[in-house]
Amino acid sequence: MFLGRREFLTVAGGVLVGLGALGGRAWGGAVGSAGATGSSGAAGAAGKRLVVIYLAGGNDGLNTVAPYGMGPYYDLRPRLAIKEAEALPLAGKLGLHPNLKAMKGFYDAGRLTIVQGVGYPNPDRSHFRSYDIWATGQTKGVSPVGWLGRYLDLSAAAGAGPLRAVAVGASVPKPLVGGSGAAVAIESLNEMKLKGTPAATAAIREMYGLGSGPLALVRGRGEAALAAADALQRMASGYKAGASYPKGNPLGNSLQLIVKLLAGGGGTQVLFTTFGAFDEHAGEKAHHDNLMLQFDQAVAAYQQDLAANGLGGSVLTLVYSEFGRRAKENGSGGTDHGTAAPVFLLGDGLRGGLVGEHPSLTDLQDFDLKLGIDFRSIYATLLAGWLGQEPDAVLGQRYERLPLLKT
């Protein structure tokens, strides 16, 4: 049975234990799992870490990487298209949204790779279904386990720390869910500690050390939650702010917490956060402009903070959405659910530049952009080349590897 993440354990003496954040939906075990096991204390292949930023709702890829050199772009989007004079030029008459100034700097420095036309065959325009397909790497059926959860299960080993995978948010997202329950979800470090007198907190620890038989699962979850709470506090003490994050920016808050966890050296290997509400069916321009600005400012501070904490070379960041938008704007000044879209990768370990061809704006499929690169090729490349895991066992079959990483 799962406990809600807001459920807290109250004990004598008025002690509140913020372990609800590590129970139930906030602990990433698939239904029927036996609790958290773990992996080696090393963070991935040679200390490498993966951070995932999910842009929720279907980001408009055509206005994120604008094909300003293609005449049909302006025919399809007379109100929404990015003007050629405003686009931040990349290559081949493509340009970034004008609010992605930091991303342009990363691109020029070879630290941003943009994979174009990413999706999957027979696309589904349902948010829920497409999210699940990206989360699990499976287009047939519904899997209870996410692609990163499957990776964590397959690469698990004895002696791991309790924070191998962390989601910043209210619950563990589907990509991190696995049978081992290796992932936890947190929203802040303050909620993740025991509060009260030393005698009361000692009693709580003793209580979680008891139990056998049917209580073993509860005991195991409790012990793991206590260990995770302790580890979080130790890890936070190793962080020194290396950047000024934008105030009132939810993505910036999440990314700073991620750097705090990485800087603590606690063996955290995979981290995940969600940003935005990109489902812009009406009045898209001002809303999308603002989201692009928030994204750019938050990621700029995050990259500076990683570098200041000596993490620039060991962290790779994947940015994706469940689908793009229709090529043609609608009558409400917005765009409807689409298919293929660009994926961003950030980090010092990348080759940088553009990968793949921009989809045609005249050769459409059901009024949508055609698939160029299967998203699982990105996953396979990161699993094999960054995380040190044979990808076929994670993804269920072999996918093409892409020229993303430095050798």
Secondary structure, 3 states (H helix, E strand, C coil): CCCCCCCCEEECCCEEEHHHHHCHHHECECCCCCCCCCECCCCCHHHCEEEEEEECCCCCHHHHEECCCCHHHHHHCCCCCCCCCCCEECCCCCEECCCCHHHHHHHHCCCEEEEEEEECCCCCCCHHHHHHHHHHCCCCCCCCCCHHHHHHHHCECCCCCCCCEEEECCCCCHHHCECCCCEEEECCCCCCCECCCHHHHHHHHHHHCCCCHHHHHHHHHHHHHHHHHHHHHHHHCCCCCCCCCCCCCHHHHHHHHHHHHHHCCCCCCEEEEEECCCCCCCCHHHHHHHHHHHHHHHHHHHHHHHHHCCCCCCEEEEEEECCCECCCCCCCCCCCECCCEEEEEECCCECCEEECCCCCCCCCECCECCCCEEHHHHHHHHHHHCCCCCHHHHHCCCCCCCCCECC
